[in-house]
Amino acid sequence: MKKTLVSALTTALVVGAASTTFAAANPFSDVPADHWAYDAVSQLAADGVIEGYGDTTFRGNQNITRYEMAQMIAKAMAKSDVSAADKALIDKLAAEFSDELNNLGVRVSNLERNADKVKWTGEARYTYTSTRDEKADGSQDKDNADKLQLRLFPTAEINNNWHVKARLTAKTDLASDKGDDGNVKLTYVYADGQYKNFDVKLGKMPLYSVADDGLILDDFFSGAQVNFGKDLKTTLEAGRWDLADEANKHIADAAATDSAANYQGIELNYAPSKLRLGAAYRHFNSDAFTHVTNYRNGSTSDDANIWSVGAGYKFDHNWNLFGAFAKNDEADNYETAHNIQLSYKGSDIANKGTWGAYAAYRYLGQNVSLMPTYDTAHTSHLNEKGWEVGADYVPFQNVYTAVEYFDGKDLATDRDGKTLFGRVSFFF
């Protein structure tokens, strides 16, 4: 490591704590007054961070050892009037040179060894949704929505195996300039323990039906989830699922009698290479289901027993075909759902210029597609069938754009329903 680089690093660590003007005398004969590092070297020497070689030389072009670098870090650590930003940089270097510092007799605390234990990422998202639903008289019911959303994702390291993960969400409706009650809400928080071919989650966490690729659910639940296996992965989960969500108004209206459902699920997914297979069974129990799934024959069952299967094949790096089917054995009507989708390429937010496109046919029975993942399946389009096309593109690194269009019919009335959806996301 070159001394000039070390000087630059050390300067970044301690200049903020040094005096605002460099008035110290230069003790080194080989650092002339017109050298670019003259002021920094003089001040660092005055602060006791660097000492040179005892013969009035600094030897800025000479390689140094990790031991010598550790000595400078130790002196920087001893400074008390350091800004928060400089302290963070010192902690990072202390973690990197911890062995050398310990050999020097400098104690590096657990906090210093793990300066990055808590990491934050986020997304600023704008979405536009335009729906056109045919009414009984043949006219159209039009609805447009412009929304902004901020998502923050903190991840905290407990140890090598366990982390705590969470999401904070704030929303704003641009049409009314009204936020979500002015609050930032905790969407989920859970502890995640990861071991070889085994993972356990505890808390409130995402609930996604992987086997059918989100045909049934893309939401959250409170409870426990266990995943194990390599090529054949098994998921077991149990807890409570919040029913009072406007994304499925059909269920949310009935949730006045019971705001949450008891939930248990098991899922098997096999994806050794290009082939992908999945099967799942989910059981829900709530008074709300007596109103939404069994009203035709007067049954009073408060259960929803939903099973689903999915299969996909990736032909090459570009083409991917996937299909899924699901059924609610307790429902009297609108008890089935299916989806088939052909995808081409796919965007990657880390790579500018990447893009993807898809075409799909969806049949979404409202008593089985409880909260599907599709952006066009909004409140009024959860009981429809039709075609959908979409494309996404990354114009700049970490900037994602997408547009989707659904054209279908209501399963109950056979009336037309159309949705145009657009999204722009900035990831940080």
N, C-alpha and C positions, 0 to 999 in steps of 0.2 A: 504494500500500500504506500503510495507516495505521500511525503510530508505535506505537500501542497493540498492534497485532498483532505488529509486529516485536519489541516488548518481550517479549510472551508467548513467541514463538518462541525468541528469544535466551535468555530465562530458562530455557526447557526445555533448552537446549543447555549452559548453563554453571552454573546454580544447583547442580547436583549436584557440581560441582567447587569451589564456593564454600564459605565457612564455614557451619556449621550454624545460626548465629544471625546475624541481620542487625543489625550494630552500626555500620555505616558511616554517616557523616554525609551528609545529602542536599545536593548542590551546586546543585540546581535550584530556582529561586524559584517556578516554576509547577507544582510537584508538592507539594501540601500533605501534612501528616503523616497526615491521615485518608483519603488517596487509596488505592484498592485496590492500586495498583502501587507504593506508596511504598517498601516494604522492598526489593522486587526491583530497582527503578530505582536506589536508593541503593547496593546491593551491586554491581550491574553497573557503575555508575560508578566505584566503588572498585576494581573488578577491571580497569578500563581498557577494558571492552568497548564502553561508550557514553560519549560526550563532550559531547553537547548542542551548542549553537550558539555558544558563546563569550561569550554575554551573560547567563549564569546561567539560560537557559531550556532546557527539554527539548522543548517543542512536541509533546506526545504525540498531538494530534489532526491533525497536519499530514501530508500525503502525503510520502513520501520516494522517492528514486530507487533503481533497482537498484544503482547505484554506491555509495550510502550503505549499503544492505543488505550489499553485498559487503565493505565496510570492517569492519562488525561481525562478519561471518563470519570474516574474516581474523584478527581479534583473538581470536575464540573458538578458531580453529585453532592459535593460538600457545600456548594453555594446555597444560601438560604433565600436570597432575593431573586428567585427565578420565576418568570411568567409561566402560566399554565401551558402555553404552547411549547415553550422551551423544556418544561418538565416532562412533557409527553415524549419529546425527542430524546431526552436523556434516558428515560425509561426504556425506550426501544433499543438504544445502544447498550444499555446495561443488561438487557435480556440477551442480546447477541454475544456479549463478552462476559457473561456471568461466571464461567469457569475461571477465566483469568482474574476477574475481580475477587472471587472467593480465594484464589491463591494469594492475592494481595492482602487478604484479611478484610476485604470490604464486604459487608453483608448486603445482599440484594434481596429485598423482601419479595414475598409472593406477588404483591401488586406490581412491583417493578419487573418481575420476570414475565408477567402477563399483562403488559400494557394494553393489549388489544383484546382483553377478555370480553368486553361488551362492544359489539359492532352494530352499526346502524346502516340500513339500506332503505330505499324508498321509491315511490312512484307517484308522479303527478299525472292524473288521467282526465282527459276530456272525452265525453261521449255524447253523441247525437243520435236520437231515436225518433223516427217518423213512422207512424202507423196509419193505415187506411183500412177501416173495417166497414163492410157493407151492412146497412141497416135493413129492416123489414120492407121499407118502401123503396129500396133500391139505391137510396142516396148513401153517401159515405160519411162515416164518423172519423174525423181527422184529429190526430193528436201528435204534437211535437214536443220533445223534451231535450233540453241542453243541460248537462250536468258536469260539474267539476268534482273531483275526488282526490284527496291526498291520503296516501298510505305510507305509514312508517313501520319498518320491520326491525325491531331490536332482537339481537341474538346474544345471549350471555353464556359464557363457558363456565360450567361447574367443575368439571375435570375432563380427562381425555375421552370419557364415554358419554357424559351427560351435559346437555345444554338446555336452556330455557329459551323458548321462541314465542314471539308475540306479534300482533299487528294492531296498530292504532289507525283509526279511519276518521276522516272529516269530510263532509259532503256539502256541496252548495248547488242549489238550483239556479241557473243563470237567468231563467225567465222571471223569477221573482226576487233574485239576489238574496235568497233566504238560505241560510245554512241549516244543518241538521240540529236544530235547537241550540245552535251556537256551541255545541260540544264536540270534543274529540272522543270517540268511543273506542273502548277496548273490544276489538272484534274477536280475538282469541288469545289465549295464553296457555302454554302447556310445557311440561318437562319431557324431553326426548332423550332416551337412553339407547345408544347405538353400540352394538357388539357385532361380532362376525356372524353374518347371516341371521341376525336377530335384532329386533328393534321394538321398544315399548314406549308408548306415549301416554301421559296422564294430564288431564286438564280439559280445557275447551280447545278443540282442534278442528281442522278441516275434515269434512265428511264428503268423500268423492267416490262414486261408484266406478272403480277402475275397470272392472270386467266388461262393462258396457260403455266405457268411455264417456261417462257423465250423462247417459240417457235418463237415469233415474234421479241422481242427486249430485249437486255441487253446492254444498252449504257447510254448516258447522254443527258439531254436537259436543256435549259435555260428558266426559266419561273416560274410558280407557281403550287403547288399541294396541294389539300385539301383532307384529309381522315377523315371519320366520321362513327360511328356505332360500334356495339359490335360484335355480332355473324355475322350479315350481314354488311360487311364493304363496303363503297362506296368511290371510288377515283375519283376525278375530277382534270384534269391537262391541262395546256395550255402554249404554248411558242414557242420556235424555236429549231429545231433539226438539228445538223450539219451533212451534207451529205458527206462531203469530208473525209471519213474514209476508209482506205484500207481494213478493215474487210469485207466490201461489195463492192468489186471493180466494180461490176455491176452498182451500184448506184454512186459510187465515180467518175467513168469516165464521167457520165452524169452531175455531179455536177459542171462542168466547167461553165454551164449556170446559175446556182443558187446554191450557196454553202450551203444554209440552207433552211429548209422547215418550213412553219407555221404548228403548231401542236395543236390539241385538242383531248382529250381522256376522256372516262368514263369507269369505271370498277367496277364490283360487285363481291364480294367474300364472300362465306358462308361456314363456317367451324366450326360447333357447337361441333363436337366430332370426330369420326373416318371418317365421310363423309366430302368431300370437293368439292364444286362446284364453278365455276367461269364463268363469261361472260364479254366481253369487246368490245368496239367499239373505233376505232382510225381513225382520219382524218388527212391526210397530204396534203399540197398544196405547189407545187414548180414546176418551169419550168422543172426541171430535170425529173420529172415523165412523161412528154410527150415523153421522149426518151426511158424510160425503161418499161413502162407498157401498152402502147397503140399503138405500132408500127405495129401491124398486120393489122388492118383495117383502118389505116390512121387517127385515132382519135387524136385530139389535146388537150384532157383533161389533165390538170396538177394536178389532184387529185389522191389520193390513199385512198380509204375507206376500212378499214380492220376491220373485226369482228372476234372474236375468242371465243371458249368455252372450258372449261376444267372440268374434273371430276376425283376425286381420292378417294381411300378408304384404310385406314390403318387397316389391319386385326388384328394385334397385335403389340407388341413392335418391331418385326423384319421385317414383310412383309408389303410392301406398293405398291399399283398399281395406276398409274396415266396415263391419256390419254388426248389429246387435239387436236382440229381441228381449222384451221384458213383459211379465204378466203379474197382476195382483189377483191371487186366488180368492180373495174375500170380496172383491168388487163385483157388482151386478152389471155395470156398464163402464165403457171407456177404460177397460181393465188391461188393455194391451198397448204396447208402444214398440216401435222399431225404427231403425235408422240404418242407412247405408251411405257411406261417404268415400269418394275418391279424391285423394289429395296429391298435389304436385309440388315438389320441393318443400320449402318451408323457410321462414325467416329466422334469423339469429340476431338478437339485439346487439351482440358484441361485434357483428360484422356488417359494416355499411354496405348497402346495395343488395343484400339478400332479400328474397321474397318467396312467397308461396301462394297457391290458389287451391280451391276445392269446389266440388259440386256434390250435393247431398239431397237425399229424399228422406223426410222425417214424418213420422206418424206418432203424435204425442197424446195418448190418452191421459186425461188429467188425473185419473185415480191410480196411475202407476208411474208416470213421469212427474214425480212430486215437486222437484226443483231441478230441472235439467240444466246443463251447463251452457246451452246455446244462448247467445246474446239476443237473437231475434225472438226467442220464446219468452215473451213478457207476460204480464198479467192476463191479457185477453187472448193470448195465442198459445195457451197451455193445453188446449183441447182442439188441435188442428192437425191437418196433414198438408204437405206441400213440398215444393222444391226450394232449395236454397243454394246460392252461390256466394263465394267470398274470396277476398285476396288480402294479403298483408305485405308490407314493405318496410324496410329499414332505411330511411333516407340518410340518416346520420347514426353514428355509433350511439347506442342506448336510447334511440328515439324510434318508437314503434308506431306504425299506422295500419289501420285495417278498415275495410268496408265490406258489408254483408247485405244481402237482399233475399228476403223470403216471400214467396208467392204461394198461398195455399187457400184452404177452405176450412171453415168451422165444422167439427165432427157432428155437432148437434143440429145445426141449421143449414149446412151446406152453403153458407154465404162466404163471399170472398174476404180474404184478409191478407194484407201486405205489410211488410216491415222493411224499412231501410235503416241500417245501423252503421255508424262510423265511430272510430276511436283513434285518439292520438295519446300516446303515453311517453313520458320522460322518466327514465330510470336513473337513479343516483345512489 
